C-alpha cells in the first residue's frame, strides 16, 4: 500500500505537495519509521567506555535511506544496539528502493536535503549537478590522510574512494558491499536426476537447460519448467561471458557503452537462441524481480542469476514445495566462446553517503565519527548477524539467525552506515551452518580474479553526453533488443541498428568522454 501511495504522489502531485506527503508517509519527522528508541540514545550511560569514547556523546542524525523490506521498527532489539554502538540517535526517512531516486531528486530540487543521504546511484546527473552546486560537503580535506578515521581507511573495499571520487575529490563515504554477489545458479539435483554433467561453458549451459525444460524435472507430471529466469530484461552476468564488459573502441578512440559492443550483440544472439529453444519464458519482459524469486523458491525454474546468499532460502523453499530432501543449487563459472568467464563483480561500493553542506562543520565532523564507528567490525557483525542469543545462536562457531534475526537482520539493516567490507557478505547465508557456508565460499574461489566490473553501468565511468542523450534512444534500443531475442527482428537488422547508434553524431561525443573517464579512473588506481 505504501509503495502504491508513493507512486501516486510522484505521478500526480506537484513537487512541493509530493515532498510534504512523502515526509509524512516515510516518517521523515522521526515519528514513524524514523523514530528511534530513547533507551538507546537518551538514557544515562557510563562516563567512558573501554575504547575511550564518551558514550554520552550522542549525535542525532536525519538520514534518507532506501528501503528493501517493510519499514523497520527503530525501537527493536537490533536498532537499539546499533545506535548504542554508534553513539547515535537516527531519524531515518525510509523510502522504497524503487522510488528512492525520485524522492532524492525532489529533495535536492526543493533545497530540502537531509543531513545524510545514502544514495545507491552515485553518478546520476542530478547528484553530479548537486555536487557541482555545493549541495554536499567536500570531504577530501576533513578526511585528509585518514589518520583520524582508520576504519574508513582500512575496513573498506580496495580502491573504493576511486570509485566514489568526482574530479579527484571525495564527496561520499562508501555504502560497503561485497565484490562477489551474483551467481549463475542452477538446480544441480535436476541435472543429476537427468544425468546431465555440470555445465562448464555457455553452450553446455544452454543444452542442459533445454533438456530440463523438455522434461518433468520437478516431478509434477507436467512439462512446465522455466529454464532460465529473466525478469523484465535479459539475465545479468552472462553478458560478461561474451566480452560485453571488455572495453571496445571506435576508430576515433572513443569507447562504447557495453550495450553497443560486439560482445553485447553476441550475448543478445545467445539469448535469442535460448528463447527459441524455450529456455527463457516467453513473457519474460513482463516479469519483475519478485516474480523471479517466487518462481525459483516455488520449484518452477532451473536457473536464476541472483545473489548467492539467497540460495539457502531458495533451497529451503523448494524443499517445502516438492516435499523432498533439500535440493542442491550451485553457482557456475561459465566460460564464453572467446574465453571470458561469466562472472560480474561489484566494485565493493554500492553507492555513497553524502553529508549536506547545510550541516555545520562541527556536526559534519561528528557525523564523520559516526561513519567511522559504523565501519567497525563490531558494528558490521551486528548488521549481518545481530546479537548472540537474541538474533542468532552459534552453531559450530558460526552465527545462525533465529526467527527474530531473520525478521530484523536484512538489507535495510545495512543502509544507514558504511560498514566494514565483507568479502563473503553476499555469499554466506546467515541462516546456514558453518559447513554450508564453507562450501559456498569454496564454490566462489577465483571469482575476484576472473570476474569483471561493469564500470559503465555502475556509474564509475561518467559521460554527461550519454546521460543526456541516451534516454532518447533507450526505449527503442530495449524494444529492438526484445524483438531480436523473440525472433521478430533479424540479427543482421539488430547489428545494423547498433552500428547506426555507434555512428550517431549525438552519441559519438559520449564515447570520447567514456574513454577519457576510463583513463582517469585507471590513473587514480595507480596512485
N, C-alpha and C positions, 0 to 999 in steps of 0.2 A: 504494500500500500504506500509506504514511504517513497519507494522508488518511482511509482507512478505519479505521486504528488509532485515530485521534483521535476519530472518530465513536463507535467502540466505547467508548473511555474516557469520553467525556462522557455517553453514553446509559446506561451500565450500572454505572459505578463510583461510590463515594462521593466527595465533593468532595476530601477530603484525599488519597485514593489517586490520584484523577484528576490532581491537581496534580503529585504526585510523578512519575507516569508521563509527564505532559506535559513536565516539565522534562527528563526523561531522553531522551524521543523527539525533542524540539525543540532539544536542545543547550543547555539553559539553563545548564549548568555551564561552558560555554565550551569543552567538549572535543570537540564535533562541529561542528554547523552554525555555532555561535558562535565557534569557535576562530579566533584571529587569527594573522597572520604575525609571528613575533617580529622578523623583519628590519625590519618597518615601525615597530615601537614600541620595541624594546629595544636595538637596535644603537647604538653611539656615533655621535653626529652632531656637526656643527659647532656652535660656541658661539652663533652668531647667524645669522639668515637675513636676506635683503635687506630684508624688511619690518619688521625689528626684533624679531620674535617669537623667543623662545627655542625652538629645535627640540627641546631636551631636556625641555621642559615637556609631558610626555605625560600625558594624562588617560585612565584606564581607566574605561569606562562599560558597564554592563549595560543592554541595550536590548531591549524587547519590540516586535517589528515584524511586520506582516502580510507573508505570502509569496505571491507571484503566479506564481512559477516553481518549478523544482526548487531545493532548498536550495543556495545558492552556496558555493563553496569560498572561505573567507575568506583563504586563502593565495594566491589567484590574483593576476594582474597588476593587475587593476582595484582590488581591495580593499586591496592593498598600497599602491598610490599614494594611494588615498582616505584611508587612515589616516595616511600621511605628511603629506599636505597639511593635514589637520585636527588633526594632532598628537594622535592618539588611538589607543587600543587598544580595539577594540569587541568585547564579548562579546554577540553578538546571539542572542536566543531567537526564532527564526523560527517563526511559526505560520501555517498555511494560512489564506488570507484568509477563506474560508468559515467557519472555526472560530475566527477571532480573537476575536470579542466574547465567545464562551463562555469562552475561555481567560482573557481580560482580566477578565471578571466574577468568575471563580473566584479569580483572584489578588487582586482587591480584597476579595472576601468573606473570604479567608483572612488578609488583612493582609500578604500576601507580595508587595507591589507592587515591581516592578523600579525601578531608579534612573530610567529614562526609559521612557515608554510612547508609542509612535507610534499614536495612536488615530484610525481613519477616521471613526467616528460620534461627533461631539463633543456630541451632545445626547441621548444615552441617559439614562434615569432613573438607571441605576447610576452612570454617570460624574458626573452632576449631584449625586447624593447624596454621592458620594465627595468632590467639591469642597466641598460644604457641611460635610462632616465633617472637613475639613482634611487630606485624604489627600495633596493636591498643594500645591506651593509657589504662593503668590500672587506672581506675577512683576511686578506693576504697579510697585511701588516699586523693586525691583532694576533694572528696565529704565529707569525714570524717563523722561527726555526722549530716550532712545536715543543720547545723545551718545557713549557708550562702545560702542555697537552700531550703527554706521552701515549695515552690510549689512542687519541686521534691520529697519532703518527704510526704507532706500531701495531695496533689492533684492527687495522683496516686493510682492504684488498690492495695488492700491489698496483701502483700507478693510478689509484682511484682519483687523486686530485688532478691528474692529467685528463681523465675523462670528464671531470667536473669543471675544469677551468674555462674561462671565457676571456679571450685576448690576453692570456697569460696570467690572469688574476683569479683568485678563489672567492666565489660568492656563496658557496654552499658547502655543507658538510654531508658526507655520503649516507644515503639510505643503504647500508651494507647488506648485500645479499651474496649468496654463493655463486661462483662462476659455473659450477656444474648444476644444472637444473633439469632441462628437458631430456627425455629419453624416448627413443622409438621403441615402445613397449608392446610385447606380443604375448599371447597365451601359449606358453610352452607346453602346457598339458594337452592342448588341442593338437599341436604339432606332433607330440608323442603319440597321441591316440591315432593319428592318421599316418604315422610312420614318416613324417617329414623332417629332415635334418634342420637344425637351427640355421636360418639364412645368414650368409656372410656378406652378401652384396645385394645391390638393389634389384638385380634380375631374379635372384633366388627368393628375395622377399616378395616380389610380385607373383611369382609362380606359387609360392606357399600360400599366399592369401587367396589366390584364385581357387586352389584346391579346397581351402577351408570353406569359402562361401558356397561352393558347389556340393558340400557335404552337409551332414547333420551333426556337426561337431559338438553342439551343445546338447544333443540328445532329446530335443523337444518334439521330434517327429516331423519337423518342417525344415525346408531349405530356405532359411530366412536370416542367416547371419550376415552382418556387415563386416567387410574385411578390414578396411582402414577408415577410421572415423575422421571426417573433415567437418568443421563447424563454421560455416559462413565464408570460409576461404580455404585455400589448399593447405594440407597438413604441413606444419613447420618442421624445421631441422633437415628434412630430406633435400631441400634445395642446396644445402652445403655439400652433399654428396655429388652434386653435378657442377660444382665450382662456381655457384652463384655469388659466393662471398669472397671470391678471389678478384682483386682489382682488375678491371679491364679498361683500357684507354682507347680513345679515338686518335685519328691522325694528327689532331691539334694538341694532343697531350691532355685532353680532358678525360675525366674519369666518370664512367657510367654509374648511375644508381643500380643496385643489384637487379631490379626487375627488368632492366634493359640490357643485361649481359647475355652472352651466348649461353652461359650456364643456366640462367633462368629459363631461356627458351627450351633447353634440353629437359629441364625439370617439368615444364608445362607439358611437353610431349610425353614424358613418363607418366604424369598424372592422367593424361588423355588415354593412355593405354590401360591404366588401372581402371578408369571409368568404363571403358568399353568392355572390359572383362568382368564387370560387375563387382569390383573390389571396393570402389568408393560409392557410397549411397547416391542414388540419382537426385535426391533432394538436398544434397549437402549444403547448397548455398542458403537454404532457409533454416539451417540448424544453428543453435547457439552453444556456447561453451558448456552451459549447464546440461544441455541435451546430450552432449558427448560424454560427460561424466556419468550421467544417469544410464546411458546406453552401455557403457563399459561395466559399471557396477552391477547392472541387471542382467549380465551374461549374454548380451546381444551382439557383441562385437569382438573381433580378434585382435586388433591392434589400435593403438592410440598414442599420439605424440603428446606427452604431458609430463609434469613434474614427477620425478622418480619417487619422491617421498609419498606420493599418492597411491603407490602400488599396493601397500598393505591394506588400505581402505578398499581398493578395488578387489583384491583377492578375497577379503572377508565378505564383501557384498555379494560377489559371485557365488561364494560357497553357500550363502543363505538361500540364494535363488535356486541353484541346481541341487541343493541338499546332498552334495557330495563332499569329499575332503577338500580342503582349501586348495584352489588351483595355483599353479606356479606361473607368474608373469615375469618375464625377463626383459632387460633393456639390450638392444642390439647395437653393434658397431658395424654399420653397413658401408661398404666401400662402393663408390660410384664408378662409372665407366672410365674415368680418367685417373682413378686412384685416390680421389678425395674421400674423406670419411664423413658420413652424415651426422655430425655432432655439432650442435650450435651451443656455444658458451655464452654466458653473461659476462659483463665487464667486472662484476663484483660490486657494481653501483647501480641500484635501481632508483635513480632519481636523487634528489638532494633536499636538504633542509635550509631554507632561506630565512634570514632574520630581517625584519622590516627596518628601514632606515629611520622610521619614526621612534624606534626604541632608543632611549638614551644610551650613551656609550657605556655608562656604568652597568646598566642592566644587560646590555649586549654582551659584555664580558662575563656577567654572571650566567647568562644563557649558554655561553661557550663552555663554562664549567659544568653546567648541566649536561651538555652534549658529551663532554669528557667523561663524566660519571656514567652516562648511559652506554658508553663504549667499553666499559669494563667487562671482563669475562664473567664476573658475578651477575651483573645485570643481564647480560646476554644469555647466560644459562637459565636465568629466571624466565626470560622472554620465550625460550624454546621449551622449557620443561616445568616451569612453575616451582612451587615449594615442595620439598620432600615431605611425604606424609600427608600433604594436603592435595597437591595436584598430581603427584607421581609417587610410585614406590620403586625402590631399587631392586631389580631382578638381575642377578649375576653381575652386580656392579653397574648396571645400565638403568637409567631412569625410564620407567614405562608409565605413560599417562593413565590415570584412572578416569572415572566418569566426569568428575569435576574438572580435571585437567583438560580433557577433550573439549569441554564446554567453554573454558576460559582461555586456553592457550591456543592461539590460532594466528592467522596472518595479521589481523588487526592489532594483536599484541606486539607486533614488531614495527609499528608505523608511527611512533612518536619520538624516536631517537635513533642515532646511528647504529648502535650495537656493534659488537666485535665481528670480524669476518669469520664465518664458519664454512670451512671447505666442504663439509658434508651436510650443510644445513638444509638442502633440498633433496638429499639422498636418504638420510636417516628418517625412519618413522618413529615419532615419539611414542607410539603405541606398540612398536615392535620390540622383540627381545634383542639381547646383545648378539646372539648368534645370527639372528635375522639381519640386523643392520651391518654386521661384519661382512655378511655375504653380499649385501647391496654395495658396500664400499669396494669390495673386491671386483664387483661387476663393472665399476666405472674407472678402474685403473687405466691410466693413459688418456683419459678424456681431455685433460687440460693440455696435453702435448699435441693431440691430433685435431682437436676441435677448433672452430673459428668463431670469432665475434662479429656480429652484424654492426659494424661501426657506423653505417648509414642509418639503418632503421632505429637504432637505439639513441641516435642524436649526437654521437661523438663527432661525426663529420657534419658540419653545418654549411648549407648553401642557402643564402637568403633568396636567391632567384628560384631555386627549387621549391622552397616553401611557399613562395608567392604564386608561381606559375603552375606547378604540378597539380594543384587541386582542380584546375580547369580540364585536365586530361585524365585524372584518376578514375572517375566513374566509367568513362569509356574504356579505359585500359582494363579495368576489372571485368566489365561486361564482355569484352573481346576475349579475355583470358578464360572466362567461364564458357563462352561459346566454343572456344577451341577445345577445352577439356571435354565438353559434352558432344563434340563432333559436329557442331553446327558452323564451324569456321575451320578452314583447312590450315594445316601447319604452315604451308607456303604463304598463305594470306596473313597469318599471325606474324611470321618473320618479317614480311614486307611492312606490316603495321609498326612493329618495333623499330625497324630501320627508319621509318618515317619520323618516329619520335627522336631517334638518335640524331637526325639531321634537322630537326626543327629549330629554326633560328631563335625562338623564345627559350628553348631548353638548353641550347649549347653553352651559353654562359655559365649555367649551373654546373656543367661538367668540369669547367675550368676551376670553379670555386671548390668543388669536391676534391680535385687534385691538389689544390693549394692547402686545403684543410687537412688532407691526408699527410702531406709533407710536414705541416706544422705539428700535427699530432705526433708523428714519429720523432720529431726533434725534441718534444717535451719528454718522451720516453728515454731519450739519451742523456738527459740532464741528471 
